[in-house]
């Protein structure tokens, strides 16, 4: 049996040094530190805007209920039982409940 040996003629292997790798990690870390708080603020804004949009949708369903029944609903449960809303639409994603006061939807 013959053994095969590989000989490396030149030692000019191109690679990253440890210092370069640490520098790249530092830059990525700084970018993440700057970006993450902004993402959290945007998430809160999206939740608040979504709840306002859901309140407007419930107000539209109140109008539809009023046109059909000639009276405003007493509670959100009236809209659910009549099929104007689904059970999951009584609350916002943020956990706030939608109630009906004086014939209009409000967030509580």
Buried (B, 14 or more C-beta within 10 A) or exposed (E): EEEEEEEEEEEEEEEEEEEEEEEEEEEEEEEEEEEEEEEEEEEEEEBBEEBEEBBEBBBEBBEEBEEEEEEBBEEBEBBBEBEBBEEEBBBBEEEBEBBBEEBEBEBE
